[in-house]
Amino acid sequence: MHVATLKGKGYAIAEQNQVGYHAQSSFNLTTGKAIASNKPKPPSYSKVFAETLIKLAENNPKIVAITAAMSTGTGLDKFQAKLPEQYIDVGIAEQHAVTLAAGMACEGMRPVAAIYSTFLQRAFDQIVHDVCIQNLPVFFCLDRAGIVGADGPTHQGMYDIAYLRCIPNMVLMAPKDEAELQQMLVTGVNYTDGAIAMRYPRGNGYGIALMEEGWETLPIGKGEILRHGDDVLMVAFGSMVYPAMQAAQILSEYGIEATVVNARFAKPLDTDLIVPLAARIGRVVTLEEGCLMGGFGSAVAEVLLDHDVVVPVMRIGVPDQLVDHATPEESMAAVGLTPSQIAERIQIEIRHPKELKLPEFEKV
């Protein structure tokens, strides 16, 4: 059976603006106009990504933006309008998008593949075989990484940390805010030693001042200390950095002082920074907006074990469950990722610590 559908059928305003009504928020049924909030919001990560990439591509004709039928969602519709010759939409074919990017990288181009985190899963084989085995400089930009809200379990970007960090020749980073996204975008475009990926969340930034030009690259695999304290080390990745800082402030009111690290990179990890801090402070909490199994917290725990640093590690992230249809705020609370929930868990652990039992090994 072949069925021809018309998006918005029966509502003339939606029929005439099918793209705009693909994922519409509350709107006036008579006029079709969105019901805007009175409170101004900072720009979305997708908008900052697109506008910054446009500025970079205007000065570098080798930059090519690639998407898989997600031009509006990733913000690349703006890129297409400004630089149509440097834009490619392959349709709903993520596997082809990755292979195309690999081929262009072979010819000296700087392909930037902007794909939702959940949809890049479809191209895992191509990432391994066509990009990483050949060690090609493809820049993956994973929009909608983490909790996405009211799109249901199929759209949650839970697994990209786990499925990307296990691949050789892959760098994985995540910005703490929209300004750091600009820096990471420049970093990714200029990185030519292999594949590099940047994950960032759906929604608005924090209102951090943005730069129009003059961005500097970040050193690969280097994090930063945002706060000092001697009671617990909190190592946060990407969108969980600000919640970590808020949780640290709550803990401070209870006499618990935390060091907070913005990891920036899940691979490679900043072992020179994290390992000595963990050894000195003696308690580690990792925070990520992604699945715990194989995720960022697992990476930190592995590094500590590899360096013979045996300390309690609490991994805070999305447990082994599907995140269902809800608002982002509801989903964050459901999986325990709000600042108050984080602070409460850490306070309970510190006030009532579990005895660390080390295995006894027989001498051979």
C-alpha positions in Angstrom: 0.0 0.0 0.0 1.4 3.4 -1.0 -0.1 6.3 1.0 0.6 10.0 0.2 0.4 12.0 3.4 0.1 15.8 3.9 1.6 17.1 7.2 -1.0 19.3 8.9 -3.9 18.0 6.8 -7.1 19.8 7.8 -5.4 22.8 9.3 -4.5 25.1 6.5 -1.9 27.1 8.4 0.1 24.0 9.1 -0.4 22.6 5.6 1.3 25.8 4.3 4.2 25.7 6.8 5.0 22.0 7.2 8.5 22.5 8.5 7.5 25.1 11.1 4.7 22.8 12.4 6.9 19.6 12.5 7.6 20.2 16.2 5.4 23.1 17.3 5.0 24.4 20.8 1.8 26.0 22.1 0.2 28.2 19.5 -2.9 30.3 18.9 -5.3 28.1 16.9 -6.9 31.0 15.0 -3.7 32.9 14.0 -1.2 29.9 14.0 1.3 32.1 15.9 3.4 30.5 18.7 2.5 31.6 22.2 5.7 33.3 23.2 7.0 33.5 26.8 7.3 37.0 28.2 10.7 36.1 29.6 13.5 36.5 27.0 15.6 33.3 26.7 19.3 32.9 25.8 20.0 31.5 22.3 19.8 27.8 21.8 22.9 25.6 21.5 21.8 24.8 17.9 21.6 28.5 17.0 25.0 29.3 18.5 26.4 26.3 16.7 25.0 27.3 13.3 25.9 31.0 13.5 29.5 30.3 14.7 30.0 27.7 12.0 28.8 30.2 9.3 31.4 32.7 10.4 34.1 30.0 10.3 33.0 28.7 6.9 32.8 32.2 5.4 36.6 32.4 5.9 37.3 28.7 5.0 35.8 27.3 1.8 37.0 23.8 2.8 34.4 23.6 5.6 31.3 21.7 4.5 28.3 21.2 6.7 26.5 17.9 6.3 23.2 16.9 7.7 20.7 14.0 7.3 17.3 15.7 6.8 17.8 17.7 10.1 18.6 21.2 8.7 16.1 23.1 10.9 16.7 21.0 14.0 20.5 21.5 13.9 20.3 25.1 12.8 21.9 24.4 9.4 19.0 25.9 7.5 20.7 29.2 8.3 24.0 27.8 7.0 22.3 26.7 3.8 20.8 30.1 3.2 24.2 31.8 3.6 26.5 29.2 2.1 24.5 26.8 -0.1 27.7 25.6 -2.0 29.2 24.4 1.3 26.1 22.6 2.5 24.8 19.0 1.8 21.6 17.4 3.0 21.8 13.6 2.2 18.2 13.0 3.4 17.3 10.4 6.0 20.5 8.5 5.5 22.9 8.9 8.4 25.1 6.1 7.2 25.6 7.8 3.9 26.3 11.2 5.7 29.2 9.6 7.6 30.7 7.9 4.6 30.3 11.0 2.5 32.1 13.0 5.2 34.9 10.4 5.2 35.4 10.7 1.5 35.5 14.5 1.7 38.0 14.3 4.5 40.2 12.2 2.2 40.3 15.0 -0.3 41.3 17.7 2.2 37.9 19.1 3.0 36.8 19.9 6.6 33.4 18.0 6.8 31.2 18.9 9.8 28.5 16.3 10.2 25.7 17.6 12.4 23.4 14.8 13.4 21.2 14.1 16.5 22.9 11.9 19.0 20.2 9.2 18.8 20.3 9.1 15.0 24.1 8.8 14.7 23.7 5.4 16.3 22.5 4.2 12.9 25.9 4.9 11.4 28.0 3.3 14.1 29.5 0.9 11.6 30.5 3.7 9.2 32.1 5.7 12.1 34.3 2.7 12.8 35.1 1.4 9.4 35.0 4.5 7.1 36.3 7.1 9.5 38.2 5.8 12.5 40.0 2.8 11.0 41.3 5.2 8.3 41.9 7.9 11.0 40.2 10.6 9.0 39.5 14.1 10.3 35.7 14.1 10.4 34.0 16.4 12.9 30.8 15.0 14.4 28.5 17.5 16.0 25.9 15.6 18.1 22.8 17.8 18.7 20.2 16.6 21.2 22.7 14.8 23.4 21.3 13.8 26.7 17.6 14.4 27.7 15.6 15.9 25.0 12.1 16.1 26.5 8.8 15.5 24.8 10.0 13.3 21.9 9.9 10.0 23.8 12.5 7.3 24.3 13.5 7.1 20.6 15.0 10.6 20.6 16.9 10.7 23.9 20.6 11.1 23.3 21.7 8.7 26.1 24.3 6.5 24.5 26.8 8.6 22.5 29.5 8.8 25.2 29.5 5.0 25.5 29.4 4.2 21.8 32.0 6.8 20.8 34.6 6.6 23.5 35.2 2.9 22.9 36.5 3.6 19.3 40.2 4.1 18.7 41.2 7.4 16.9 38.1 9.3 18.4 38.2 12.4 20.5 35.0 13.2 22.5 34.2 16.6 24.0 31.2 18.5 25.5 30.9 22.2 26.3 29.7 23.4 29.7 27.8 26.4 28.0 27.3 28.1 24.7 30.5 30.1 24.9 32.6 27.0 25.4 30.6 25.5 22.4 32.1 28.2 20.2 35.6 27.3 21.4 35.0 23.6 20.8 33.6 24.3 17.4 36.8 26.0 16.4 38.8 23.2 18.1 37.0 20.5 16.1 37.3 22.3 12.8 41.1 22.7 13.3 41.7 19.2 14.6 43.3 17.1 11.9 44.8 14.1 13.8 41.6 12.0 13.4 37.9 12.0 14.2 36.5 14.3 16.8 33.0 14.6 18.2 31.2 17.3 20.2 28.0 16.5 22.1 25.7 19.3 23.2 22.1 19.4 24.6 18.8 20.5 23.2 17.5 23.8 24.4 18.8 27.2 25.4 22.2 28.2 26.8 22.9 30.1 30.0 23.1 33.6 28.6 26.9 33.6 28.6 28.5 36.3 26.5 29.4 35.1 23.0 32.3 36.2 20.8 31.8 37.3 17.2 35.4 36.2 16.2 38.8 35.5 17.6 38.0 32.2 19.2 40.9 30.1 20.4 41.2 26.3 20.2 41.2 24.3 23.4 44.1 21.9 24.2 42.9 18.4 23.5 42.2 16.4 26.6 42.5 19.2 29.1 39.9 20.1 31.7 39.7 23.0 34.2 39.1 23.5 37.9 36.1 25.7 38.6 35.9 25.5 42.3 38.2 24.3 45.2 37.3 22.2 48.2 38.8 19.4 50.2 35.8 17.1 51.0 34.8 15.7 47.6 35.9 15.9 44.0 33.1 16.4 41.5 34.1 15.8 37.9 31.4 16.9 35.5 31.0 16.5 31.8 29.2 19.0 29.5 25.7 19.9 30.4 26.2 18.7 34.0 28.9 21.2 34.9 26.5 24.0 35.9 24.3 21.6 38.0 27.5 20.4 39.6 28.4 23.9 40.6 24.9 24.5 42.0 25.0 21.3 43.9 28.4 22.3 45.3 27.0 25.5 46.6 24.2 23.6 48.3 26.7 21.3 49.9 28.8 24.3 51.1 25.8 25.4 53.2 26.1 22.1 55.0 29.8 22.4 55.6 30.9 20.2 52.7 33.3 21.8 50.3 33.7 20.4 46.8 36.3 20.8 44.1 34.5 21.0 40.8 36.2 20.0 37.5 34.9 20.8 34.1 36.3 17.7 32.3 35.6 19.1 28.8 36.8 15.8 27.3 35.6 12.3 27.9 38.3 11.0 25.7 41.1 11.6 26.2 40.5 12.3 29.9 42.7 14.8 31.7 44.5 12.3 33.9 47.2 14.8 34.9 44.4 16.8 36.5 41.9 14.2 37.8 44.2 11.5 39.2 46.2 13.7 41.7 43.0 15.4 42.8 41.2 12.1 43.4 44.2 10.7 45.3 44.4 13.8 47.5 40.7 14.4 48.2 39.7 10.7 48.5 36.1 10.9 47.3 35.0 11.2 43.7 31.6 12.0 42.1 31.2 11.9 38.4 28.3 13.7 36.6 27.0 13.2 33.1 23.7 13.5 31.2 23.9 10.1 29.6 23.8 6.4 30.4 25.9 5.3 33.3 26.8 2.0 31.7 30.0 2.6 29.7 29.7 6.4 30.1 31.8 9.2 31.4 31.8 8.0 35.0 33.0 4.6 33.9 35.8 6.3 32.0 36.9 8.1 35.2 36.7 5.0 37.3 38.8 3.1 34.7 41.5 5.7 34.8 41.6 5.7 38.6 42.0 1.9 38.6 44.7 2.1 35.9 46.6 4.5 38.1 46.1 2.4 41.3 44.0 5.2 42.9 41.5 3.2 45.0 38.9 5.7 46.3 35.1 5.6 46.5 33.5 6.7 43.2 29.9 7.8 42.9 28.6 7.9 39.3 25.7 10.2 38.8 23.9 10.0 35.4 21.0 8.2 33.7 20.5 4.7 35.2 19.8 1.6 33.1 16.3 2.6 32.1 14.6 4.3 29.2 13.8 8.0 29.5 10.2 8.5 28.5 8.1 11.3 27.1 8.1 14.3 29.6 9.5 17.8 29.9 13.3 18.0 30.3 12.8 19.2 33.9 10.5 16.3 34.7 13.0 13.8 33.2 16.0 15.3 35.0 14.1 15.0 38.3 12.9 11.4 37.5 16.5 10.2 37.1 17.9 12.2 40.0 19.9 14.8 38.1 18.7 18.1 39.7 21.2 20.0 41.8 19.3 19.4 45.0 19.1 15.7 44.3 22.8 15.5 43.5 23.6 17.4 46.7 21.4 15.2 48.8 23.0 12.0 47.5 26.5 13.3 48.1 25.6 14.5 51.6 24.2 11.2 52.6 27.2 9.4 51.3 29.6 11.6 53.1 27.7 11.7 56.4 27.0 8.0 56.3 29.9 6.5 54.3 29.8 2.9 53.3 32.9 1.0 54.3 35.3 0.5 51.4 36.0 -3.2 51.3 39.1 -4.2 49.4 39.5 -7.7 48.1 42.2 -9.9 49.7 44.5 -11.4 47.1 46.5 -14.6 47.8 50.2 -14.3 47.5 51.5 -16.5 44.7 
